Amino acid sequence: MDDRAGSNSDHQGQVLLTRREPKGGGKPAQNQIKGIQADKDGTVYLAGYCEKYIKDRDAQQVAGQRVGEYHKPEPFLLVVPPDFRNRKVWTVFAADKCEAAFWGLGLRNGVAAMVGEVYEGQTITTHNALQKDPATHTDGYLVIWRIGG
């Protein structure tokens, strides 16, 4: 790194995944990144599975549905802009008593896709899903959405 690392230059950036209880202390959370991609504009997408302590969990929604209470490791999506100065998206896809993981992530032609599996409980299913009921134990899990402008 050059001597400008401490300045507000365009040469730096970082992103952190929450790793401890919001009020400090406790056991560190585990975050496993299983997929990482960048779109043509440089926005970075990360997917995998994580344990608890996601920021503002009570306010998190996916497609208008609130995420469920933490149960066990759950699938997450993190999206950060090219400058890494904030998080555009940092959420989990857990619905009810969920244990699940995303195993891969792909971007192409303005579409993003994540694939994973559900081990226990339910994941969030949108109103326009191919499978109308929530994904449950032993199901594969596929999430597809449009990205970009």
ZADO-1210 file (C-alpha; in nm, 4 decimals, padded with zeros to 6 digits):
<atoms>
<atom x="00.0000" y="00.0000" z="00.0000" code="MET" pos="1"/>
<atom x="00.1348" y="00.3481" z="-00.0749" code="ASP" pos="2"/>
<atom x="00.1703" y="00.6418" z="00.1664" code="ASP" pos="3"/>
<atom x="-00.1797" y="00.7715" z="00.0791" code="ARG" pos="4"/>
<atom x="-00.3475" y="00.4801" z="00.2573" code="ALA" pos="5"/>
<atom x="-00.4686" y="00.7018" z="00.5413" code="GLY" pos="6"/>
<atom x="-00.6232" y="00.9644" z="00.3145" code="SER" pos="7"/>
<atom x="-00.9608" y="00.9656" z="00.1410" code="ASN" pos="8"/>
<atom x="-00.8060" y="00.8614" z="-00.1885" code="SER" pos="9"/>
<atom x="-00.9794" y="00.6367" z="-00.4384" code="ASP" pos="10"/>
<atom x="-00.7136" y="00.3748" z="-00.3643" code="HIS" pos="11"/>
<atom x="-00.8679" y="00.2427" z="-00.0463" code="GLN" pos="12"/>
<atom x="-01.1800" y="00.0742" z="00.0670" code="GLY" pos="13"/>
<atom x="-01.2945" y="-00.1957" z="00.2995" code="GLN" pos="14"/>
<atom x="-01.6001" y="-00.3856" z="00.4002" code="VAL" pos="15"/>
<atom x="-01.6590" y="-00.5719" z="00.7223" code="LEU" pos="16"/>
<atom x="-01.8921" y="-00.8570" z="00.7956" code="LEU" pos="17"/>
<atom x="-02.0387" y="-00.8318" z="01.1445" code="THR" pos="18"/>
<atom x="-01.8565" y="-01.0734" z="01.3704" code="ARG" pos="19"/>
<atom x="-01.9705" y="-01.0097" z="01.7316" code="ARG" pos="20"/>
<atom x="-02.2835" y="-00.9303" z="01.9268" code="GLU" pos="21"/>
<atom x="-02.4020" y="-00.5742" z="01.8580" code="PRO" pos="22"/>
<atom x="-02.3340" y="-00.4721" z="02.2201" code="LYS" pos="23"/>
<atom x="-01.9868" y="-00.6309" z="02.2229" code="GLY" pos="24"/>
<atom x="-01.8553" y="-00.9501" z="02.3718" code="GLY" pos="25"/>
<atom x="-01.9861" y="-01.2944" z="02.3024" code="GLY" pos="26"/>
<atom x="-01.8620" y="-01.5636" z="02.0725" code="LYS" pos="27"/>
<atom x="-01.7380" y="-01.4457" z="01.7308" code="PRO" pos="28"/>
<atom x="-01.9808" y="-01.5191" z="01.4490" code="ALA" pos="29"/>
<atom x="-01.8697" y="-01.7307" z="01.1574" code="GLN" pos="30"/>
<atom x="-01.9100" y="-01.5939" z="00.8048" code="ASN" pos="31"/>
<atom x="-01.8308" y="-01.8228" z="00.5148" code="GLN" pos="32"/>
<atom x="-01.8113" y="-01.6550" z="00.1746" code="ILE" pos="33"/>
<atom x="-01.8911" y="-01.9139" z="-00.0924" code="LYS" pos="34"/>
<atom x="-01.9404" y="-01.6859" z="-00.3909" code="GLY" pos="35"/>
<atom x="-01.7997" y="-01.3501" z="-00.4962" code="ILE" pos="36"/>
<atom x="-01.8636" y="-01.1583" z="-00.8189" code="GLN" pos="37"/>
<atom x="-01.8411" y="-00.8020" z="-00.9476" code="ALA" pos="38"/>
<atom x="-02.0718" y="-00.6491" z="-01.2067" code="ASP" pos="39"/>
<atom x="-01.9583" y="-00.4313" z="-01.4972" code="LYS" pos="40"/>
<atom x="-01.9837" y="-00.1182" z="-01.2798" code="ASP" pos="41"/>
<atom x="-01.7592" y="-00.2672" z="-01.0091" code="GLY" pos="42"/>
<atom x="-02.0319" y="-00.3388" z="-00.7540" code="THR" pos="43"/>
<atom x="-01.9241" y="-00.6447" z="-00.5533" code="VAL" pos="44"/>
<atom x="-02.1621" y="-00.9261" z="-00.4530" code="TYR" pos="45"/>
<atom x="-02.0795" y="-01.1834" z="-00.1845" code="LEU" pos="46"/>
<atom x="-02.2920" y="-01.4812" z="-00.0829" code="ALA" pos="47"/>
<atom x="-02.2502" y="-01.7662" z="00.1616" code="GLY" pos="48"/>
<atom x="-02.3699" y="-01.8434" z="00.5115" code="TYR" pos="49"/>
<atom x="-02.3311" y="-01.6692" z="00.8437" code="CYS" pos="50"/>
<atom x="-02.4105" y="-01.6922" z="01.2118" code="GLU" pos="51"/>
<atom x="-02.6241" y="-01.4325" z="01.3947" code="LYS" pos="52"/>
<atom x="-02.5405" y="-01.0722" z="01.4617" code="TYR" pos="53"/>
<atom x="-02.6392" y="-00.9268" z="01.1265" code="ILE" pos="54"/>
<atom x="-02.6773" y="-00.5506" z="01.1643" code="LYS" pos="55"/>
<atom x="-03.0329" y="-00.4235" z="01.2195" code="ASP" pos="56"/>
<atom x="-03.1794" y="-00.7716" z="01.1884" code="ARG" pos="57"/>
<atom x="-03.5203" y="-00.6595" z="01.3192" code="ASP" pos="58"/>
<atom x="-03.5496" y="-00.4163" z="01.0263" code="ALA" pos="59"/>
<atom x="-03.4224" y="-00.6514" z="00.7517" code="GLN" pos="60"/>
<atom x="-03.6605" y="-00.7441" z="00.4701" code="GLN" pos="61"/>
<atom x="-03.6295" y="-00.9398" z="00.1473" code="VAL" pos="62"/>
<atom x="-03.8979" y="-00.8669" z="-00.1145" code="ALA" pos="63"/>
<atom x="-04.1109" y="-00.7042" z="00.1575" code="GLY" pos="64"/>
<atom x="-04.0846" y="-01.0021" z="00.3928" code="GLN" pos="65"/>
<atom x="-03.9122" y="-00.9637" z="00.7289" code="ARG" pos="66"/>
<atom x="-03.6295" y="-01.2046" z="00.7932" code="VAL" pos="67"/>
<atom x="-03.6910" y="-01.4566" z="01.0692" code="GLY" pos="68"/>
<atom x="-03.5247" y="-01.4837" z="01.4062" code="GLU" pos="69"/>
<atom x="-03.1799" y="-01.6376" z="01.4119" code="TYR" pos="70"/>
<atom x="-03.1849" y="-02.0163" z="01.4533" code="HIS" pos="71"/>
<atom x="-02.8707" y="-02.1640" z="01.2956" code="LYS" pos="72"/>
<atom x="-02.6282" y="-02.0632" z="01.0164" code="PRO" pos="73"/>
<atom x="-02.8263" y="-01.8976" z="00.7385" code="GLU" pos="74"/>
<atom x="-02.7736" y="-01.7787" z="00.3808" code="PRO" pos="75"/>
<atom x="-02.6615" y="-01.4186" z="00.3307" code="PHE" pos="76"/>
<atom x="-02.6092" y="-01.1641" z="00.0555" code="LEU" pos="77"/>
<atom x="-02.3752" y="-00.8665" z="00.0837" code="LEU" pos="78"/>
<atom x="-02.3586" y="-00.6039" z="-00.1930" code="VAL" pos="79"/>
<atom x="-02.1065" y="-00.3187" z="-00.1792" code="VAL" pos="80"/>
<atom x="-02.0449" y="-00.0353" z="-00.4265" code="PRO" pos="81"/>
<atom x="-01.7120" y="-00.0025" z="-00.6097" code="PRO" pos="82"/>
<atom x="-01.5737" y="00.2429" z="-00.3523" code="ASP" pos="83"/>
<atom x="-01.6519" y="00.0037" z="-00.0616" code="PHE" pos="84"/>
<atom x="-01.7698" y="00.2969" z="00.1515" code="ARG" pos="85"/>
<atom x="-02.1010" y="00.1424" z="00.2594" code="ASN" pos="86"/>
<atom x="-02.3213" y="-00.1629" z="00.2197" code="ARG" pos="87"/>
<atom x="-02.5964" y="-00.1489" z="-00.0419" code="LYS" pos="88"/>
<atom x="-02.7396" y="-00.4798" z="00.0831" code="VAL" pos="89"/>
<atom x="-02.6441" y="-00.6913" z="00.3855" code="TRP" pos="90"/>
<atom x="-02.9183" y="-00.9377" z="00.4680" code="THR" pos="91"/>
<atom x="-03.0031" y="-01.2988" z="00.5303" code="VAL" pos="92"/>
<atom x="-03.2747" y="-01.5043" z="00.3618" code="PHE" pos="93"/>
<atom x="-03.3982" y="-01.6904" z="00.6709" code="ALA" pos="94"/>
<atom x="-03.7726" y="-01.7151" z="00.7284" code="ALA" pos="95"/>
<atom x="-03.8670" y="-01.9600" z="01.0051" code="ASP" pos="96"/>
<atom x="-03.6210" y="-02.1709" z="01.2097" code="LYS" pos="97"/>
<atom x="-03.3838" y="-02.1666" z="00.9151" code="CYS" pos="98"/>
<atom x="-03.0534" y="-02.3409" z="00.8633" code="GLU" pos="99"/>
<atom x="-02.9331" y="-02.2971" z="00.5061" code="ALA" pos="100"/>
<atom x="-02.6434" y="-02.1783" z="00.2914" code="ALA" pos="101"/>
<atom x="-02.5722" y="-02.0195" z="-00.0432" code="PHE" pos="102"/>
<atom x="-02.3018" y="-02.2153" z="-00.2275" code="TRP" pos="103"/>
<atom x="-02.2620" y="-02.0102" z="-00.5421" code="GLY" pos="104"/>
<atom x="-02.3285" y="-01.6737" z="-00.7016" code="LEU" pos="105"/>
<atom x="-02.3317" y="-01.5642" z="-01.0641" code="GLY" pos="106"/>
<atom x="-02.3875" y="-01.2398" z="-01.2557" code="LEU" pos="107"/>
<atom x="-02.4531" y="-01.1997" z="-01.6269" code="ARG" pos="108"/>
<atom x="-02.6454" y="-00.9671" z="-01.8572" code="ASN" pos="109"/>
<atom x="-02.8059" y="-00.7723" z="-01.5722" code="GLY" pos="110"/>
<atom x="-02.9201" y="-01.0790" z="-01.3786" code="VAL" pos="111"/>
<atom x="-02.7849" y="-01.2178" z="-01.0508" code="ALA" pos="112"/>
<atom x="-02.8406" y="-01.5715" z="-00.9250" code="ALA" pos="113"/>
<atom x="-02.7541" y="-01.7475" z="-00.6006" code="MET" pos="114"/>
<atom x="-02.7911" y="-02.1185" z="-00.5383" code="VAL" pos="115"/>
<atom x="-02.7880" y="-02.3029" z="-00.2101" code="GLY" pos="116"/>
<atom x="-02.9661" y="-02.5571" z="00.0018" code="GLU" pos="117"/>
<atom x="-03.1946" y="-02.5663" z="00.3041" code="VAL" pos="118"/>
<atom x="-03.1134" y="-02.8031" z="00.5908" code="TYR" pos="119"/>
<atom x="-03.3820" y="-02.7050" z="00.8386" code="GLU" pos="120"/>
<atom x="-03.6756" y="-02.4655" z="00.8617" code="GLY" pos="121"/>
<atom x="-03.7715" y="-02.2243" z="00.5845" code="GLN" pos="122"/>
<atom x="-03.6107" y="-01.9602" z="00.3662" code="THR" pos="123"/>
<atom x="-03.7790" y="-01.6526" z="00.2195" code="ILE" pos="124"/>
<atom x="-03.9774" y="-01.7093" z="-00.0999" code="THR" pos="125"/>
<atom x="-04.0945" y="-01.4074" z="-00.2986" code="THR" pos="126"/>
<atom x="-04.4432" y="-01.3392" z="-00.4303" code="HIS" pos="127"/>
<atom x="-04.3289" y="-01.4196" z="-00.7839" code="ASN" pos="128"/>
<atom x="-04.1452" y="-01.7429" z="-00.7091" code="ALA" pos="129"/>
<atom x="-04.1309" y="-02.0513" z="-00.9295" code="LEU" pos="130"/>
<atom x="-04.2134" y="-02.2499" z="-00.6151" code="GLN" pos="131"/>
<atom x="-04.4988" y="-02.0740" z="-00.4347" code="LYS" pos="132"/>
<atom x="-04.4339" y="-02.2241" z="-00.0894" code="ASP" pos="133"/>
<atom x="-04.1265" y="-02.1435" z="00.1198" code="PRO" pos="134"/>
<atom x="-03.8284" y="-02.3667" z="00.0602" code="ALA" pos="135"/>
<atom x="-03.8004" y="-02.6165" z="00.3443" code="THR" pos="136"/>
<atom x="-03.5712" y="-02.8877" z="00.4766" code="HIS" pos="137"/>
<atom x="-03.3782" y="-03.0766" z="00.2052" code="THR" pos="138"/>
<atom x="-03.4777" y="-02.8336" z="-00.0704" code="ASP" pos="139"/>
<atom x="-03.2416" y="-02.6711" z="-00.3124" code="GLY" pos="140"/>
<atom x="-03.2680" y="-02.2921" z="-00.3050" code="TYR" pos="141"/>
<atom x="-03.2375" y="-02.0571" z="-00.6021" code="LEU" pos="142"/>
<atom x="-03.2667" y="-01.6782" z="-00.5890" code="VAL" pos="143"/>
<atom x="-03.2679" y="-01.4739" z="-00.9133" code="ILE" pos="144"/>
<atom x="-03.3096" y="-01.0966" z="-00.9526" code="TRP" pos="145"/>
<atom x="-03.2288" y="-00.8110" z="-01.1913" code="ARG" pos="146"/>
<atom x="-02.9326" y="-00.5891" z="-01.1086" code="ILE" pos="147"/>
<atom x="-02.8115" y="-00.2519" z="-01.2297" code="GLY" pos="148"/>
<atom x="-02.9992" y="00.0425" z="-01.3717" code="GLY" pos="149"/>
</atoms>
